[in-house]
Amino acid sequence: MHPKSSYIRIKFDKMLQENVNLKPFNTFGLSVRTKYYAPFTSVKDLKSLLSEVKNEKLLILGGGSNVLFQNNFHGVTLRNEIKGIELIEENDRNIVLKVGAGEVWHELVLHTIKKGWGGLENLSLIPGSVGASPMQNIGAYGVEIKDVFESLEALEIKTGKLHTFFHKDCQFGYRESVFKKDLKNQFVITSVTYKLSKKPQLNTSYGAIEEELKSRNITQPTIKDVSDAVIAIRQSKLPDPKEIGNAGSFFKNPVISLIQYQELQKKHENIPSYPVDKLHVKVPAGWLIDQSGWKGKTFGNFGVHKKQALVLVNYDDAKGKDIVQLSEQIIEDIKKRYGITLEREVNIIS
Ligand SMILES: Cc1cc2nc3c(=O)[nH]c(=O)nc-3n(C[C@H](O)[C@H](O)[C@H](O)COP(=O)(O)OP(=O)(O)OC[C@H]3O[C@@H](n4cnc5c(N)ncnc54)[C@H](O)[C@@H]3O)c2cc1C
């Protein structure tokens, strides 16, 4: 063993564990090992860890619900377990909450609903941690985290300094933020601050929410009703990672120009779209994959989910490399058929 490695192990015995299997820490359920595994529960612990592992490759992990490991990880996996929900501002209309990045996202949603604070109900049951919520500006059923985001604190890995990022600094886009682009792998998000509403305006027009509420005979829904409806819809549609390994939508819905869309309509009459702006539309990636015959395709222990063409799955002990390869084949095929290049939503870790 490298002398530095044994030094790390002795000094940070409790914080740094060696050669750990990450299977319980990624929703794809891939059996991969990390050279070191280091959970941390405070900014102070994170700082000490970072100062000791300077020359190691780093991976920041939350709930592991948006990552795909290609191989074993030859570095330090830092698992964010910073907890705490702090009420930092309140008036007649709003509530401002500062939340530890290691809080479980859905537990935060349930907490706010119990309190009657609106804003997160459409984002119920998204797996993962609070710290990852701004990473890809999580979204579902017509709401994105940017709609309630106030600011976040993040530790710069290079300097060990804590920075505050406000809305404009994060460059939120569709499943995008500055932390996935220019600042990739440079910051560890330690807390996120959200502004919620005491007089919420419900957003029930998207997806099947209205239908679900109708089937429950609810005409004047509360935030709890909306959350319950979203949970029911998600449970009926998406595979539960506890049963089948997956990371939700594997690809983003591509945004294409209206001109390209109109050209495609000549050949594919039924191609669906959602407006983005006057010149662009979003095409459901699931439809493209389904129409191309990939839905339900199984290759031994991995494949494309039977009900959800957008979800790639690990049925049993698959290799990350194989799933990446499958995603490449799908990308190539869709490009050939439709001239559209699909982009992965899931973060590939190599
Ligand atoms: C069944 C299922 C359904 C899903 N549905 C949705 C959905 O509806 N909408 C949606 O947007 N997403 C969805 N997802 C994707 C996923 O839940 C979200 O992207 C979630 O925010 C990931 O959180 P995490 O803590 O698991 O992140 P991880 O998978 O642990 O990490 C994701 C990325 O963020 C980085 N990261 C994580 N925490 C931090 C931090 N504190 N600081 C810096 N970087 C960090 C990691 O390095 C990695 O690059 C779904 C996933 C599954 C499995």
The ligand as an SDF file (V2000), in Angstrom:
LIG
                    3D

 53 58  0  0  0  0  0  0  0  0999 V2000
  -37.1840    6.0900  -10.2350 C   0  0  0  0  0  0  0  0  0  0  0  0
  -36.5310    7.4360  -10.4840 C   0  0  0  0  0  0  0  0  0  0  0  0
  -37.3190    8.5210  -10.8600 C   0  0  0  0  0  0  0  0  0  0  0  0
  -36.7390    9.7720  -11.0830 C   0  0  0  0  0  0  0  0  0  0  0  0
  -37.5380   10.8180  -11.4410 N   0  0  0  0  0  0  0  0  0  0  0  0
  -37.0170   12.0370  -11.6340 C   0  0  0  0  0  0  0  0  0  0  0  0
  -37.8410   13.1520  -11.9720 C   0  0  0  0  0  0  0  0  0  0  0  0
  -39.0610   13.0360  -12.0660 O   0  0  0  0  0  0  0  0  0  0  0  0
  -37.2450   14.3490  -12.1760 N   0  0  0  0  0  0  0  0  0  0  0  0
  -35.9050   14.5350  -12.0470 C   0  0  0  0  0  0  0  0  0  0  0  0
  -35.4390   15.6660  -12.2400 O   0  0  0  0  0  0  0  0  0  0  0  0
  -35.0980   13.4970  -11.7130 N   0  0  0  0  0  0  0  0  0  0  0  0
  -35.6210   12.2660  -11.5130 C   0  0  0  0  0  0  0  0  0  0  0  0
  -34.8020   11.2160  -11.1860 N   0  0  0  0  0  0  0  0  0  0  0  0
  -33.3470   11.4250  -11.1150 C   0  0  0  0  0  0  0  0  0  0  0  0
  -32.8220   11.7060   -9.6770 C   0  0  0  0  0  0  0  0  0  0  0  0
  -33.7380   11.2790   -8.7190 O   0  0  0  0  0  0  0  0  0  0  0  0
  -32.5270   13.1890   -9.4550 C   0  0  0  0  0  0  0  0  0  0  0  0
  -31.6290   13.6510  -10.4080 O   0  0  0  0  0  0  0  0  0  0  0  0
  -31.9510   13.4560   -8.0550 C   0  0  0  0  0  0  0  0  0  0  0  0
  -31.8680   14.8380   -7.8270 O   0  0  0  0  0  0  0  0  0  0  0  0
  -30.5870   12.8190   -7.8520 C   0  0  0  0  0  0  0  0  0  0  0  0
  -30.2530   12.9700   -6.4900 O   0  0  0  0  0  0  0  0  0  0  0  0
  -29.1320   12.0820   -5.8120 P   0  0  0  0  0  0  0  0  0  0  0  0
  -28.9040   12.6260   -4.4660 O   0  0  0  0  0  0  0  0  0  0  0  0
  -29.5080   10.6570   -5.9040 O   0  0  0  0  0  0  0  0  0  0  0  0
  -27.9050   12.4020   -6.7500 O   0  0  0  0  0  0  0  0  0  0  0  0
  -26.6880   11.4270   -7.1190 P   0  0  0  0  0  0  0  0  0  0  0  0
  -27.1670   10.3950   -8.0740 O   0  0  0  0  0  0  0  0  0  0  0  0
  -26.0230   10.9710   -5.8940 O   0  0  0  0  0  0  0  0  0  0  0  0
  -25.7580   12.4470   -7.8810 O   0  0  0  0  0  0  0  0  0  0  0  0
  -26.1470   13.0020   -9.1090 C   0  0  0  0  0  0  0  0  0  0  0  0
  -25.0670   13.9940   -9.5810 C   0  0  0  0  0  0  0  0  0  0  0  0
  -25.0160   15.0890   -8.6790 O   0  0  0  0  0  0  0  0  0  0  0  0
  -23.7390   15.1820   -8.0480 C   0  0  0  0  0  0  0  0  0  0  0  0
  -24.0180   15.5360   -6.6430 N   0  0  0  0  0  0  0  0  0  0  0  0
  -24.8680   14.8950   -5.7970 C   0  0  0  0  0  0  0  0  0  0  0  0
  -24.9110   15.5440   -4.6210 N   0  0  0  0  0  0  0  0  0  0  0  0
  -24.0810   16.6040   -4.7250 C   0  0  0  0  0  0  0  0  0  0  0  0
  -23.6870   17.6610   -3.8370 C   0  0  0  0  0  0  0  0  0  0  0  0
  -24.1670   17.7630   -2.5950 N   0  0  0  0  0  0  0  0  0  0  0  0
  -22.7810   18.5750   -4.2870 N   0  0  0  0  0  0  0  0  0  0  0  0
  -22.2790   18.5000   -5.5270 C   0  0  0  0  0  0  0  0  0  0  0  0
  -22.6080   17.5310   -6.4140 N   0  0  0  0  0  0  0  0  0  0  0  0
  -23.4980   16.6000   -6.0160 C   0  0  0  0  0  0  0  0  0  0  0  0
  -23.1010   13.8170   -8.2100 C   0  0  0  0  0  0  0  0  0  0  0  0
  -21.6880   13.9160   -8.2320 O   0  0  0  0  0  0  0  0  0  0  0  0
  -23.6650   13.3830   -9.5590 C   0  0  0  0  0  0  0  0  0  0  0  0
  -22.9410   13.9730  -10.6150 O   0  0  0  0  0  0  0  0  0  0  0  0
  -35.3430    9.9410  -10.9420 C   0  0  0  0  0  0  0  0  0  0  0  0
  -34.5590    8.8400  -10.5450 C   0  0  0  0  0  0  0  0  0  0  0  0
  -35.1430    7.6070  -10.3190 C   0  0  0  0  0  0  0  0  0  0  0  0
  -34.3030    6.4490   -9.8690 C   0  0  0  0  0  0  0  0  0  0  0  0
  1  2  1  0
  2  3  1  0
  2 52  2  0
  3  4  2  0
  4  5  1  0
  4 50  1  0
  5  6  2  0
  6  7  1  0
  6 13  1  0
  7  8  2  0
  7  9  1  0
  9 10  1  0
 10 11  2  0
 10 12  1  0
 12 13  2  0
 13 14  1  0
 14 15  1  0
 14 50  1  0
 15 16  1  0
 16 17  1  0
 16 18  1  0
 18 19  1  0
 18 20  1  0
 20 21  1  0
 20 22  1  0
 22 23  1  0
 23 24  1  0
 24 25  2  0
 24 26  1  0
 24 27  1  0
 27 28  1  0
 28 29  2  0
 28 30  1  0
 28 31  1  0
 31 32  1  0
 32 33  1  0
 33 34  1  0
 33 48  1  0
 34 35  1  0
 35 36  1  0
 35 46  1  0
 36 37  1  0
 36 45  1  0
 37 38  2  0
 38 39  1  0
 39 40  1  0
 39 45  2  0
 40 41  1  0
 40 42  2  0
 42 43  1  0
 43 44  2  0
 44 45  1  0
 46 47  1  0
 46 48  1  0
 48 49  1  0
 50 51  2  0
 51 52  1  0
 52 53  1  0
M  END
$$$$
